[in-house]
Amino acid sequence: MEGISPKRRVLAALKGEKIDRPPVTSIGGCEGMLTVDVQKATGIYLPYAHKDSEKMAKLAIASQKLTGFENVRVPFDFVVEPEALGCEIKWPDKIDQELTILTHKYKTPDELVWPENLLEKGRIPIILETIRTIKKEVGDTLPVASFMAGPFTLGGGLTGTTNLLVWTLKNPYYVEKFVEFSTDIVLEYAKAQYSAGSDIVTICEPNASCDMIDPRMFKTYVKPALIRIAEELKGLKVLHICGKVGPIIQDMADCGFDGISIEEAIDVKRIKNLIGDVKILGYIQSKNLALNTPNAIKEEVKKALQSGVDLLEAGEGILLPTPLDNIRAMVEVVKEWKID
């Protein structure tokens, strides 16, 4: 398979086709793929790039070139949809800070009204234009990946995560309505990302981990929505849940996504007997990648590869302060790896 392109390798890995080695990517996770070092190298900085498709595309492509990852990914934040739906966003003034939700707009399901021209709201048009620009630039050499909040997490963004978690116990009707509304939003936005040029769309559900809700709540409120999303999305799709996922790994696999992205370092060989053809993306600890030495990172990567992970990634995505040398150490080990 000499000369295989990164795009072919990544897409083949997700489809379960024969490849020379696992890809090293940043497709799952909630943290994006951008670092402070990349901003300094390009002279393009946050938060300005969040609002400018040209700057965002240049940073995304530069992130791939400077790290060696086998994909390009946007956006760089996790609050595009809540902002588009009227929530107030806190814009940081430093290049190593993330965007956060300042105020949640919705108190009850009665306030949820489907927005006219959703794809023209907030920064959604900027993200879609960025995807189109990247697709033109990279052509068929690199896969384009994009991501968004899943329905349970987006529901928490709209009303406040604490409110949603309390309602799982005290007001199930409210949870159902917020998740139903958010599912419709996810579907329209995800389909638009494919149309703009995304090869892979990731649905991120950090609020659905076992650190946040009981596995029974996952089956009741989250799993049905994710199954509907997987059934309606026709392109390659990945489900990401960070934190503890061991008790729900079978449920994650049953949702119908091509891959599941995890942070938790679980026994991949054991769970592969449970999840069938679903591919595993992960599970290098993002904090370790940011803070450890390159040599320590290389050892962690080797253990993950030996475990049988299908696409090697930082479990939560790439944290903004992560040194480029550390990322390159991770990439180097994977690109030298051979499948027996």
MOWO-V169516 format. One record per residue. PHI is phi in whole degrees, 0 to 359 (none if undefined). OMEGA is omega as a letter, one per 40 degrees, with the letter a starting at -180 (none if undefined). NEAR is the number of other C-alpha atoms within 10 Angstrom. Layout:
phi->{PHI	PHI}
omega->{OMEGA	OMEGA}
near->{NEAR	NEAR}
This chain:
phi->{none	297	87	297	282	304	298	298	297	294	294	295	299	290	272	81	271	292	222	281	197	294	287	247	221	222	251	273	82	260	265	77	223	264	231	298	300	294	299	292	291	264	75	246	234	279	273	300	293	295	249	225	295	294	296	297	297	297	294	296	293	296	300	292	295	280	261	92	303	260	199	246	218	218	276	254	219	240	234	300	290	302	297	297	265	106	284	276	252	269	265	288	250	233	282	250	247	262	288	225	275	271	224	264	277	251	256	222	299	298	275	281	234	298	284	290	55	309	288	254	271	54	263	303	299	294	297	295	293	298	300	298	296	298	302	295	286	267	57	258	274	230	283	261	244	220	211	201	289	284	296	288	291	296	302	293	294	284	246	105	300	299	302	297	294	296	294	300	259	248	211	304	301	299	298	301	289	293	290	298	299	294	298	298	297	302	297	293	291	296	298	292	294	300	298	286	135	292	274	221	243	253	258	258	235	298	284	260	289	288	284	251	225	292	307	294	292	300	295	282	257	261	303	301	293	292	298	299	298	297	292	271	271	266	274	296	216	233	253	246	223	270	80	283	229	312	292	242	299	295	295	301	295	288	290	105	276	287	217	239	258	229	259	295	279	256	283	298	300	290	283	296	288	265	254	66	273	292	271	252	250	150	232	297	291	299	294	297	298	280	247	279	279	305	295	296	296	300	292	296	296	299	296	295	294	295	288	104	300	276	229	278	214	282	302	259	92	263	287	307	282	299	293	299	300	290	295	296	296	298	298	301	297	294	289	263	282	235	280	293}
omega->{a	i	i	a	i	a	a	a	a	a	i	i	i	a	a	i	a	i	a	a	i	i	i	a	i	a	i	i	a	a	i	a	a	i	i	a	i	i	a	a	a	a	i	a	i	e	a	a	i	a	a	a	i	i	a	i	i	i	a	i	i	i	i	a	a	a	a	i	a	i	i	a	i	e	a	a	a	a	a	a	i	i	a	a	i	i	i	a	i	a	a	i	i	a	i	a	a	i	i	i	a	i	i	a	a	a	a	i	a	a	a	i	a	a	i	i	a	a	i	a	i	a	i	i	i	i	a	i	i	i	i	a	i	a	i	a	a	i	a	a	a	i	i	a	i	a	i	i	i	a	i	i	i	i	i	i	a	a	a	a	i	i	a	a	i	a	i	i	a	a	a	a	i	a	a	a	i	i	i	i	a	i	i	i	a	a	a	a	a	i	i	i	i	a	a	i	i	i	a	i	i	i	a	a	a	a	a	i	i	i	a	a	i	i	i	i	i	a	a	a	a	a	i	i	i	i	i	i	a	a	a	i	a	i	i	a	a	i	i	i	i	a	a	a	a	a	a	a	i	i	i	a	a	a	i	i	i	i	i	a	a	i	a	i	a	a	a	a	a	a	i	i	a	a	i	a	a	a	a	i	i	e	i	a	a	i	i	i	a	a	a	i	i	a	i	i	i	i	i	i	a	i	i	i	i	a	i	i	a	i	a	a	i	a	i	a	a	i	a	a	a	i	i	a	i	i	a	i	i	a	a	a	a	a	i	a	i	i	a	none}
near->{9	5	5	11	14	19	20	17	24	25	18	15	22	24	15	14	11	10	17	15	20	22	29	26	28	26	36	36	30	25	21	23	29	29	22	19	19	24	19	11	13	13	10	16	19	23	18	14	19	19	16	15	23	15	18	28	25	17	28	26	20	18	24	20	14	15	23	18	25	24	27	27	30	25	27	26	17	21	22	23	23	25	23	18	21	16	20	16	17	13	16	13	12	11	18	18	15	19	18	17	18	13	17	19	18	19	13	12	16	10	9	16	9	12	13	8	7	16	18	13	17	17	19	21	16	21	25	24	20	24	29	20	18	26	21	11	14	15	12	13	15	24	26	27	26	26	29	24	26	29	29	30	22	28	26	23	30	25	20	18	18	10	17	25	20	12	15	18	10	11	13	15	12	18	25	21	16	23	25	19	19	26	23	16	21	20	18	13	19	24	16	16	24	22	14	18	22	26	20	24	24	25	28	26	22	22	26	28	20	20	13	15	13	15	19	13	16	20	14	14	19	27	20	15	22	23	16	15	23	21	12	11	16	10	17	19	25	26	28	31	27	24	18	19	21	18	13	19	18	16	19	26	21	16	21	19	26	21	25	25	29	28	24	18	18	17	13	17	12	11	14	17	10	14	17	11	15	22	21	27	30	32	28	25	21	20	16	16	29	21	14	14	14	20	12	15	22	22	14	18	26	15	13	22	24	13	15	17	21	23	28	26	31	32	29	29	27	25	22	21	17	22	21	20	16	22	21	18	20	29	22	17	16	21	15	8	15	11	10	5}
